[in-house]
Amino acid sequence: MKPTLAALALAPAAALRGEVWEQHEVEAAGFVWRGNSTEESSHLLLHERIKDEDLPAEFTWGNVSGVSYLTMSRNQHIPQYCGSCWAHGSVSALADRVKIARKAQGADINPSVQHILNCQGGGTCHGGSVDGPYQWLKGLSDKGEGISYETSNPYMACSSECTEGICPGGDWTCTPINIARTCSTFPPAGTCTEITPYPQITIDDYGSISGQKAMQKEIYARGSIACGIDAGPILNYTTGVATGAGEGVDHVISVVGWGVEDGTSYWIVRNSWGEYWGEMGYVRVAFGALMVEEQCAWATVKDYTAPEKDNQVHCFEGGENCQTKA
């Protein structure tokens, strides 16, 4: 059945908090505006390998010869509101690229958004940078460290500056126990402890791109990407292809492919508002619409912890054998 276009009523501006930093905020936080890890970006090589006319009319990592390389949809707004779209978009794209590297074998590996928030890896619950998480993670990777997994650092929707909701009662600093942890049993007999070393993902390259062809070639050749979007027009989206130029980037999503319907080409966009929203957490956005093509970021996977890598951590249930030695 052909889907119908939902009413995309533009909500009042106050209904959506801007969650994407402007250039001066990015640079004030110590990140590079639209950064690249190398002076000569490896993305440029894709333009030599893939000609514009060789790009297919439709492509999605959700269906490559019948196999899906997409990972979980997330909800940044539970257990409470947190403006961490910038972290969710980059983490979701990175998780897809790990799944691509693993040829969709084994259980999905999902990186920890909370690790990024605790260590201010590109922003806070009050906004962040489109490519800041990749800049932060490259710095970690260069030191032999990486982003931990969701199973050792679940999302709590808090960062250190937050005074709302549950956040004042927690510790959101960048310490070993707030990077990866486990808890043995109920207190006072039980304790929570850090896991060191911990299951992790590292990257060896990242970059920033914009424009339809650059996005298509990066997605087609290497996997999903994180991009900014004007989220105001899609607050009440339910189904169909969203159109409209957009007024400014205030949100970050991941783009996993593209398609065409009735002659209109569109991006396949995974949001971080839960699967109750949109088309099971996704929205289709027409080429050239909602500022999606203005600022995007990508990263290439260096390594990850997985059974086939023979690099598992092998901690006890309570983590006693994985604590940092004094």
C-alpha positions as CSV (number, residue, x, y, z in Angstrom):
1,M,0.0,0.0,0.0
2,K,1.3,3.4,-0.9
3,P,2.0,5.5,2.2
4,T,0.4,8.9,2.5
5,L,2.2,12.0,3.5
6,A,1.4,12.9,7.1
7,A,0.7,16.4,8.2
8,L,4.1,18.0,8.9
9,A,2.8,21.0,10.9
10,L,5.6,23.2,12.0
11,A,5.5,23.3,15.8
12,P,6.4,26.5,17.7
13,A,10.1,27.1,17.9
14,A,9.9,26.7,21.7
15,A,8.8,23.1,21.3
16,L,12.3,22.1,20.2
17,R,15.5,23.0,21.9
18,G,18.4,23.6,19.5
19,E,20.7,20.6,20.1
20,V,23.5,21.4,17.6
21,W,26.4,23.8,18.4
22,E,27.3,26.7,16.2
23,Q,30.9,27.2,15.0
24,H,31.9,29.4,17.9
25,E,30.6,26.9,20.5
26,V,32.4,24.0,18.8
27,E,35.7,25.8,18.8
28,A,35.2,27.1,22.4
29,A,34.8,23.4,23.5
30,G,38.1,22.5,21.9
31,F,36.8,20.8,18.8
32,V,37.5,21.7,15.1
33,W,34.6,23.1,13.1
34,R,33.8,20.5,10.4
35,G,37.0,18.6,11.2
36,N,38.9,15.9,9.3
37,S,41.5,13.7,10.9
38,T,43.9,14.1,7.9
39,E,44.8,17.0,5.7
40,E,43.9,14.9,2.6
41,S,40.6,13.3,3.5
42,S,40.3,9.6,2.5
43,H,36.7,10.5,1.4
44,L,38.1,12.2,-1.6
45,L,39.4,8.9,-3.0
46,L,35.7,7.8,-3.2
47,H,35.1,10.4,-5.9
48,E,37.9,8.8,-7.9
49,R,36.5,5.3,-7.5
50,I,32.8,6.0,-7.8
51,K,31.5,8.1,-10.7
52,D,28.2,10.0,-10.2
53,E,26.5,8.0,-12.9
54,D,27.5,4.8,-11.2
55,L,25.4,5.5,-8.1
56,P,22.2,3.4,-8.0
57,A,18.8,5.1,-7.9
58,E,18.1,3.4,-4.6
59,F,20.4,1.9,-1.9
60,T,20.0,1.2,1.7
61,W,22.1,-0.7,4.3
62,G,18.8,-2.0,5.5
63,N,18.6,-4.4,2.6
64,V,21.8,-5.4,0.8
65,S,21.0,-8.6,-1.1
66,G,18.4,-9.4,1.6
67,V,20.7,-8.7,4.6
68,S,20.2,-5.7,7.0
69,Y,23.3,-4.1,8.3
70,L,21.4,-1.6,10.5
71,T,21.6,-1.6,14.2
72,M,19.1,-0.6,16.9
73,S,16.9,2.5,16.9
74,R,17.4,4.6,20.0
75,N,15.4,7.1,22.1
76,Q,17.4,10.0,23.5
77,H,14.4,11.2,25.5
78,I,14.2,8.3,28.1
79,P,14.6,7.9,31.0
80,Q,14.2,11.7,30.6
81,Y,14.8,14.4,28.1
82,C,18.4,15.0,27.0
83,G,19.5,17.0,24.0
84,S,22.1,14.3,23.0
85,C,21.0,13.8,19.4
86,W,24.5,14.6,18.3
87,A,25.9,11.6,20.2
88,H,23.1,9.3,19.1
89,G,23.5,10.1,15.4
90,S,27.2,9.4,15.4
91,V,26.9,6.3,17.6
92,S,24.2,4.8,15.4
93,A,26.2,5.3,12.2
94,L,29.3,3.9,13.9
95,A,27.4,0.8,15.1
96,D,26.2,0.2,11.5
97,R,29.8,0.3,10.3
98,V,30.9,-2.2,12.8
99,K,28.0,-4.5,11.7
100,I,29.2,-4.0,8.1
101,A,32.7,-4.9,9.1
102,R,31.4,-8.1,10.8
103,K,29.3,-9.0,7.7
104,A,26.2,-8.9,9.9
105,Q,27.4,-11.9,11.8
106,G,26.9,-12.3,15.6
107,A,24.9,-10.2,18.0
108,D,24.9,-6.5,17.2
109,I,27.5,-4.4,19.0
110,N,26.0,-1.1,20.3
111,P,28.4,1.6,21.5
112,S,27.6,3.6,24.7
113,V,26.1,7.1,24.3
114,Q,26.5,7.6,28.0
115,H,30.3,7.2,27.8
116,I,30.4,10.1,25.4
117,L,28.2,12.2,27.7
118,N,30.2,11.4,30.8
119,C,33.5,12.3,29.1
120,Q,32.1,15.3,27.2
121,G,33.0,13.8,23.9
122,G,31.5,16.4,21.7
123,G,28.8,18.0,23.9
124,T,26.4,17.5,26.7
125,C,22.6,17.0,27.3
126,H,22.3,20.7,26.2
127,G,23.7,20.2,22.8
128,G,26.9,19.2,20.9
129,S,28.8,18.9,17.7
130,V,27.9,16.9,14.6
131,D,31.4,15.4,14.2
132,G,32.7,16.1,17.8
133,P,32.2,12.5,18.9
134,Y,34.4,11.2,16.1
135,Q,37.1,13.8,16.9
136,W,36.9,12.7,20.6
137,L,37.0,9.0,19.7
138,K,39.9,9.3,17.3
139,G,41.9,10.9,20.2
140,L,41.0,7.9,22.4
141,S,41.8,5.4,19.7
142,D,45.2,7.0,19.2
143,K,45.9,6.1,22.8
144,G,44.7,2.5,22.5
145,E,41.4,3.2,24.1
146,G,37.9,3.3,22.6
147,I,34.2,3.8,23.2
148,S,32.6,1.3,25.6
149,Y,29.5,-0.8,24.9
150,E,25.9,-0.1,25.9
151,T,26.0,-3.2,28.1
152,S,28.7,-1.8,30.4
153,N,27.5,1.8,30.3
154,P,23.7,2.2,29.6
155,Y,22.1,5.4,28.6
156,M,20.9,7.5,31.5
157,A,20.2,10.8,29.7
158,C,22.4,12.9,32.0
159,S,25.7,14.8,31.8
160,S,27.7,16.6,34.4
161,E,26.1,20.0,34.1
162,C,22.5,18.7,34.3
163,T,20.3,19.8,37.2
164,E,17.1,18.3,35.9
165,G,15.3,15.1,36.9
166,I,17.5,12.2,38.1
167,C,20.8,13.8,37.2
168,P,21.6,15.6,40.5
169,G,21.6,12.2,42.2
170,G,24.3,10.7,40.0
171,D,28.0,11.0,39.2
172,W,28.5,11.8,35.5
173,T,32.2,12.5,35.5
174,C,34.7,10.9,33.2
175,T,36.2,8.3,35.6
176,P,36.9,4.6,35.0
177,I,33.7,3.5,36.7
178,N,31.7,5.9,34.5
179,I,33.3,4.5,31.3
180,A,32.5,0.8,31.9
181,R,31.1,-0.8,35.0
182,T,29.1,-3.7,36.5
183,C,27.5,-4.3,39.9
184,S,27.8,-7.5,41.9
185,T,24.7,-7.6,44.0
186,F,22.5,-5.4,46.3
187,P,24.4,-3.2,48.8
188,P,25.8,-3.2,51.4
189,A,27.3,-6.6,50.5
190,G,27.5,-5.8,46.8
191,T,29.4,-3.0,45.1
192,C,29.7,-1.5,41.7
193,T,33.1,-1.4,40.1
194,E,34.9,-0.3,36.9
195,I,35.7,-2.8,34.2
196,T,39.3,-2.3,33.0
197,P,40.0,-3.1,30.3
198,Y,36.6,-3.0,28.8
199,P,34.9,-4.0,25.5
200,Q,35.3,-1.2,23.0
201,I,35.3,0.2,19.5
202,T,38.2,2.3,18.0
203,I,38.3,4.3,14.8
204,D,41.3,5.2,12.5
205,D,39.8,8.0,10.5
206,Y,37.0,10.5,10.4
207,G,35.8,13.4,8.3
208,S,33.2,16.0,7.4
209,I,31.3,16.2,4.2
210,S,28.3,18.0,2.6
211,G,26.2,17.7,-0.5
212,Q,24.2,14.9,-2.1
213,K,26.8,13.2,-4.2
214,A,29.4,13.2,-1.4
215,M,26.9,11.7,1.0
216,Q,25.8,9.0,-1.4
217,K,29.3,7.9,-2.2
218,E,30.3,7.8,1.5
219,I,27.2,5.8,2.4
220,Y,27.4,3.5,-0.6
221,A,31.2,2.7,-0.1
222,R,31.6,2.7,3.6
223,G,28.3,2.8,5.6
224,S,25.9,5.1,7.4
225,I,26.8,8.7,8.3
226,A,25.7,11.3,10.9
227,C,24.1,14.5,9.6
228,G,22.4,17.6,10.8
229,I,18.8,18.3,10.1
230,D,16.1,20.9,10.7
231,A,13.9,18.9,13.1
232,G,11.1,21.5,13.5
233,P,9.1,20.3,10.5
234,I,9.2,16.6,11.5
235,L,8.1,16.9,15.2
236,N,4.7,15.7,14.2
237,Y,5.8,13.5,11.3
238,T,4.1,10.1,11.0
239,T,4.8,8.8,7.5
240,G,5.6,9.8,3.9
241,V,8.4,11.9,2.3
242,A,9.2,15.1,4.2
243,T,9.8,18.1,2.1
244,G,10.7,21.8,2.6
245,A,14.0,23.6,2.5
246,G,14.4,24.0,6.3
247,E,15.6,27.0,8.2
248,G,18.6,25.7,10.1
249,V,20.3,22.7,11.6
250,D,19.1,22.0,15.2
251,H,19.2,18.2,15.4
252,V,21.5,15.3,14.4
253,I,20.4,12.0,12.8
254,S,22.0,9.1,10.9
255,V,21.5,8.6,7.2
256,V,21.5,4.9,6.1
257,G,20.6,5.1,2.4
258,W,18.3,6.6,-0.2
259,G,15.3,5.7,-2.3
260,V,12.7,7.1,-4.7
261,E,9.0,7.4,-4.7
262,D,6.8,8.8,-7.5
263,G,9.9,10.4,-9.0
264,T,11.0,12.0,-5.8
265,S,14.4,10.9,-4.4
266,Y,14.7,10.8,-0.6
267,W,17.1,10.0,2.2
268,I,16.4,7.2,4.6
269,V,17.0,8.8,8.0
270,R,17.1,7.1,11.4
271,N,16.1,9.4,14.2
272,S,16.7,9.0,17.9
273,W,13.1,9.5,19.2
274,G,12.1,5.9,19.5
275,E,10.3,3.4,17.3
276,Y,6.9,4.8,18.2
277,W,7.8,7.9,16.2
278,G,7.6,8.2,12.4
279,E,8.1,5.0,10.3
280,M,9.4,2.8,13.1
281,G,11.9,5.5,14.2
282,Y,12.8,6.5,10.6
283,V,11.8,9.4,8.4
284,R,12.2,9.8,4.6
285,V,13.5,13.2,3.7
286,A,13.5,14.5,0.1
287,F,16.8,15.3,-1.5
288,G,17.6,18.9,-0.8
289,A,15.1,19.2,2.1
290,L,15.5,20.1,5.8
291,M,19.2,21.0,5.6
292,V,20.2,17.3,5.7
293,E,22.9,17.8,3.1
294,E,24.5,20.8,4.9
295,Q,26.8,19.0,7.4
296,C,27.6,15.3,7.8
297,A,30.3,13.3,9.5
298,W,31.7,9.8,9.0
299,A,34.2,7.5,10.7
300,T,36.0,4.3,9.7
301,V,36.3,1.4,12.1
302,K,39.7,0.4,13.3
303,D,38.9,-2.4,15.8
304,Y,36.2,-3.7,18.1
305,T,35.9,-6.4,20.8
306,A,34.1,-9.5,19.5
307,P,34.3,-13.3,19.7
308,E,35.7,-13.7,16.2
309,K,38.5,-11.2,17.1
310,D,39.7,-13.4,20.0
311,N,40.0,-10.3,22.1
312,Q,37.2,-10.6,24.7
313,V,37.7,-9.2,28.2
314,H,36.5,-12.3,30.2
315,C,35.5,-10.5,33.5
316,F,33.7,-12.3,36.3
317,E,30.0,-11.6,36.8
318,G,30.8,-9.1,39.6
319,G,33.9,-7.7,37.7
320,E,36.3,-8.6,40.6
321,N,39.1,-9.7,38.2
322,C,38.8,-6.6,36.0
323,Q,39.3,-3.8,38.6
324,T,42.2,-1.4,38.3
325,K,45.0,-2.6,40.4
326,A,46.1,-0.1,43.0
